[in-house]
Amino acid sequence: MSPLVALGLALGAVLLGLVVYDLLQKKHSILRNFPVLGHFRYWLEAIGPELRQYIVTGNDEERPFNRDQRRWVYASAKRQNNYFGFGTDNDLEIRPNYLIVKHSAFPLPTAHEGEPGYDPRHPLACAKVLGAARGRAKAFRPASVVNISGMSFGALSGRAIEALNRGAKQAGCLHNTGEGGVSPYHRHGGDLVWQIGTGYFGCRADDGGFSIERFRRTIGENPAIRALEIKLSQGAKPGLGGVLPGKKVSAEIAGIRGVPQGKDCISPPGHSAFGSVDEMLDFVETLADATGLPVGIKSAIGDLGFWRDLAARMAASGRGVDFITVDGAEGGTGAAPLTFTDHVALPFKIAFSKVYTIFVEHDLHHRVVFIGSGRLGFPEEALLAFALGCDLINLGRESMMAVGCIQAKRCHTDRCPTGVATHNPWLTHGLVVEDKAPRLANYMATLRKELVLLSHACGVVHPALVTLDHFDILDDRFGARSGTETFGYRPGWGLPGEADLERLQADGSVC
């Protein structure tokens, strides 16, 4: 028998076996009705996102990040040409809520390469000193207004975390650990914000609660920790605890988190260390007293009663948070049930403006550092966040893209093709830390540069001085409203206080 005949018989036997299996199985009606051919339906469904991403969709159609946005991030991270030619392909006249930055007739000059004052890192420091308002012993002024949002080792691979941390050191920005604790991959020179979630990883008692002894031990072992963030909720799954699938819980991750290997690691939806605003403020002061570090909270925004209560208690007592991270519902580094992703919590612009207004009404807005997160990694969105009152912004998925993420949307399956969100050794070996870390730094520097360019176009030296009056928001009826009118702000809201303005006027770090 010739090899070709043998091969043909073997293939025929395989196909016959597949036909018999398809006809006898009872789970899939398509396969019972269309044996063999029905498998192509599932295959095409599986690669549907890739087909749409590269073949079907236009430059401005995909979500959460369209092709133009991804191209801008990738080009910025690689220090390639991130300009776009032949004008905008957005139809400005039919897109409601479209942002327009109103430039000044007298823009400010910006130093370019080869000119005095030019710095390729484009430093852009925060207007406020984090922790100074409450007298924290280790208060500091963040060197970058753009920082890395909370993404845990576990959700991301060790190589991805290391690339982010090394990149953070090069960029001079802060790296939030995410709720998974401080891992060895976070210890490569980048300054850290240790996020403490409901699972208390890194400060977890044997019963799953908070342990002050283990908390102090982690602080002592990690001098790079500059601030502490208590995570109440996040935009990807507000009202739910974190979930790390068992297939991602390796022996290393289990050891860092203090949980069983190979089993789903599920954080409770709420904290066991406190159950009210008063108790939360006591917990904040306990952490601050034990470390001298600034302490803040992170939350998606739902019930505003909590925020009114928090502002009232802070105004009436000596206790308070040093910073508030508002996470928009469009944030999404974590996997979640579809209804929570789509319908729980407010989107960033609405959420932040409501919380900020409450703190303005209690005259607390200058005593708190406000941080925004939720798809803010693009110059116009970031600038609007500063106009709304943000002092810093945190970037999650944009940082992932800077180190290689292609928006494959396989984060929760442990099959991320770029090695960013998987622990599969074959997939992670493709992520070269030495190559990706500088790309993260390049992206951060480019975003800061364009924030300066936009600020100067508006006639001010720093994005903290941009107000909502610098924006118009278009509707689909040939109309436009000012940002101030749209969000109900009053003159002066969103601007730094007197001490912060003096700091900016004397600041030589803005290039």
URPENOR-V149828 format. One line per field, one symbol per residue. ss: DSSP state (@ for helix, = for strand, . for the rest). psi: psi as a letter, one per 20 degrees, with the letter a starting at -180 (. if undefined). burial: + if it has 24 or more other C-alpha atoms within 12 Angstrom, else -. A space follows every 50 residues. Layout:
ss: ???
psi: ???
burial: ???
This chain:
ss: ..@@@@@@@@@@@@@@@@@@@@@@....@@@@@....@@@@@@@@@.@@@ @@@@@@..........@@@@@@@@@@@....................=== =......................=.....=.........=...=.===.. ..=..=.@@@@@@@@@@@@@@..===.......@@@....======.... ...=.....=.@@@@@@@@@@...=======...........==.@@@.. @@@@@@@.......==..........@@@@@@@@@@@@@@@..======= ....@@@@@@@@@@@@......=====..........@@@@@@....@@@ @@@@@@@@@@@.......=====.....@@@@@@@@@@...====.@@@@ @@........@@@...........@@@@....@@@@@@@@@@@@@@@@@@ @@@@@@@.....@@@..@@@====.....===@@@@@..........@@@ @@@@@@.....
psi: pqhhgggghghhgggghhggghhhqjhohghhhmqfhhhhghghhhjghg ghgiggqrhkhqqiprhggghggghghjkrokqprkrqjpnhijoqkppp poqqimrqqpprpiqpipoiimqnqqhqooihhjkphkqropipiprpro oqofgqrghgggggghhhghikrqopirjjrorhiilkiqqqoopoaiik pikprhjiapohghghggghimiioirpooogrrhhmpiqrqpoqhiinr hgggghilrqqiqpopqqhrqiiqjrgghghggghggghhhjqqpaqpqr peoihghggggghhhirjqrqhqpoopqiiqliqqrqghhghjpqqrggg gghggggghghjlihijppppqqmljkqghggghghhijqhqqqpfhhhg hhjipjlikjhjikkpijjglrjohhhhiiooghhhghhggggghggggh hgggghhijriqhiipriijqqoqakkkrqqqhgggjkrrpiqiqrrghh ghghhipjio.
burial: ---------------------+--------+---+--------------- --+----------++++++++++++++++-----------------++++ ++-------+---------+++++++++++++++++-+++++++++++++ ++++++++++++++++++++++++++++++++++++++++++++++++++ ++++---++++---++-++--+++++++++++++++++++++++++++++ --++-+++++----+++--++++---++-+++++++++--++++++++++ ++-+--+--+++++----++++++++++++++++++---++--+++++++ ++++++++++---+++++++++++++++++++++++++++++++++++++ ++++++++++++-+++++++++++---+-++++-++++++++++++++++ ++++++++++++++++++++++++-----+++++--+-+---+++++--+ ---+----+++
